[in-house]
Amino acid sequence: MIIPIDITGVELRTERLILRPWRESDLEDFFKYASVDGVGQMAGWTPHESIEKSKEILDMFIAGKKTFAIEYAENGKVIGSLGIEKYKEAEFPEYAELRCRELGFVLAKPYWGMGLMPEAVDAALEWLFTELDADAVFCGHFPHNAQSARVQEKIGFRKVGETMHETRMGTLERAIVNVITREEYLNANRA
């Protein structure tokens, strides 16, 4: 079952990051990374062609109350997002009785390869499993997105299947679907 999410007032801190709700004042930072070629395509959307497009999506993030802004603590800039989305319940009936969600994330290109996204995902999982009592969290990636695959592997996600995903670019793409349960996550973090 899909658990309800509302990140209003939630702030998750790691060594280098702050995950928090989006603010109107984040628009310039958002447009700066979302307009760069190669960033959005990894997650299935085209680069933002105008600040108005970024504003439209920013407003959606704020109203939806389920997408964290990822702020780099060193400079106070928003460098990515981490959404806590609904998972495809119909495609994974074996999880029907469990409390579940799915993560989706994107990071600005200059920050790739620094280990920041595993740090952000770990913070979100800790919150989902300990504060919201989630049983399992899904996460997917397109076969060509090796960086996202690596983030999920580092955290301990395991493959549970493949699905077809309609992207915001209007294409139908094959996606690898991974999952991590609360027990798997907590056991890995105790080791």
C-alpha positions in Angstrom: 0.0 0.0 0.0 1.1 3.5 -0.6 1.9 5.4 2.5 0.9 9.1 2.8 3.7 11.7 2.6 3.9 15.3 3.7 7.4 16.7 4.1 6.1 20.1 5.5 8.5 21.1 8.2 10.8 18.1 7.7 14.6 18.8 7.5 17.1 16.0 7.1 20.7 16.8 7.7 23.8 14.8 6.6 27.4 15.6 6.8 27.3 17.7 3.6 23.6 18.1 2.8 20.3 19.5 3.9 17.1 17.8 2.5 14.2 20.2 3.0 11.0 21.4 1.3 11.4 23.6 -1.7 11.0 27.3 -1.4 10.1 30.0 -4.0 13.6 31.4 -3.4 15.2 28.2 -4.9 14.0 29.1 -8.4 17.4 30.3 -9.7 19.3 27.3 -8.3 16.7 24.9 -9.7 16.8 26.4 -13.2 20.6 26.5 -13.2 20.9 22.7 -12.8 17.6 21.7 -14.6 18.5 23.5 -17.8 21.8 21.7 -18.2 21.8 19.1 -21.0 22.3 15.5 -19.8 20.8 16.0 -16.3 17.1 15.6 -16.8 17.4 12.9 -19.5 18.9 10.5 -17.0 15.6 10.8 -15.1 13.3 10.9 -18.1 12.7 14.6 -18.7 14.1 17.2 -21.0 16.2 20.1 -19.9 14.2 23.2 -18.8 14.2 25.7 -21.7 13.0 28.6 -19.6 12.9 29.8 -16.0 9.1 29.8 -16.4 9.1 26.1 -16.9 11.3 25.7 -13.8 8.8 27.9 -11.9 5.9 25.7 -13.0 7.6 22.6 -11.7 8.9 24.3 -8.5 5.3 25.3 -7.7 4.3 21.6 -8.3 7.0 20.5 -5.9 5.9 23.0 -3.2 2.2 22.1 -3.5 2.9 18.3 -3.7 4.7 18.3 -0.3 6.6 15.1 -1.3 9.8 16.3 -3.0 12.9 17.4 -1.1 15.3 20.1 -2.3 18.8 18.9 -1.8 20.9 21.8 -0.5 24.7 21.7 -0.4 25.5 22.8 3.1 28.9 24.2 2.1 27.5 26.9 -0.2 23.7 27.0 0.5 22.9 26.2 -3.1 20.1 23.7 -4.1 21.8 21.1 -6.2 19.2 18.5 -6.8 15.9 17.0 -5.7 14.7 13.8 -4.1 11.0 12.9 -4.6 9.1 10.3 -2.5 6.7 9.0 -5.2 4.0 6.4 -5.4 5.2 3.1 -6.6 3.5 0.9 -9.3 1.3 -1.1 -6.9 -0.4 -3.2 -9.7 3.0 -4.4 -11.0 4.2 -5.6 -7.5 1.2 -7.3 -5.9 3.5 -9.1 -3.5 4.0 -5.8 -1.7 0.2 -5.0 -1.5 0.1 -5.5 2.3 3.3 -3.5 3.0 3.7 0.2 3.5 5.7 1.4 0.5 6.9 4.4 -1.5 9.4 4.9 -4.4 12.3 7.4 -4.6 13.3 9.4 -7.6 16.3 11.8 -7.6 18.4 14.1 -9.7 21.7 15.9 -9.0 23.4 18.9 -10.7 26.2 17.8 -13.0 29.0 19.6 -11.2 28.3 17.5 -8.1 28.3 14.1 -9.8 30.9 11.6 -8.5 31.2 13.1 -5.0 29.1 10.5 -3.2 26.4 13.1 -2.4 23.4 11.2 -3.8 24.0 8.0 -1.7 24.2 10.4 1.3 20.9 12.0 0.4 19.1 8.7 -0.4 20.4 7.2 2.9 18.9 10.1 4.8 15.6 9.8 3.1 15.5 6.0 3.8 16.4 6.5 7.4 13.5 8.9 7.7 11.0 6.7 5.8 11.9 3.6 7.8 12.2 5.0 11.3 9.8 8.0 11.3 7.1 6.9 8.8 7.4 3.1 9.5 7.7 2.2 5.8 8.1 -1.5 5.1 9.8 -1.2 1.7 11.1 1.5 -0.6 11.4 1.1 -4.4 13.8 2.9 -6.7 14.3 2.6 -10.4 16.6 3.6 -13.2 16.9 3.4 -16.9 19.5 0.8 -18.2 21.7 3.7 -19.6 21.8 5.5 -16.2 24.8 3.8 -14.6 25.2 6.5 -12.0 21.7 5.9 -10.6 22.3 2.2 -10.7 25.5 2.6 -8.7 23.7 4.8 -6.0 21.1 2.2 -5.5 23.7 -0.6 -5.4 25.7 1.2 -2.8 22.7 1.7 -0.5 21.6 -2.0 -0.8 18.7 -2.0 -3.1 18.1 -5.2 -5.0 16.4 -5.8 -8.3 12.8 -7.0 -8.2 11.8 -6.6 -11.8 11.6 -4.4 -14.9 8.8 -2.2 -16.1 8.0 0.1 -18.9 8.0 3.8 -17.9 6.4 6.6 -19.9 8.9 9.5 -19.6 8.1 13.2 -19.6 9.9 13.2 -23.0 7.0 11.2 -24.4 8.9 8.0 -24.8 8.3 4.6 -23.4 11.5 3.3 -21.8 12.5 0.1 -20.0 13.3 0.6 -16.4 15.0 -1.6 -13.8 13.0 -1.6 -10.5 14.9 -2.2 -7.2 13.6 -2.4 -3.7 15.0 -2.3 -0.1 13.0 -3.4 2.9 13.2 -1.8 6.3 14.8 -5.0 7.7 17.5 -5.0 4.9 18.2 -1.4 5.5 18.5 -1.6 9.2 20.6 -4.7 9.1 23.0 -3.2 6.6 23.3 -0.1 8.8 24.0 -2.1 12.0 26.8 -4.1 10.3 
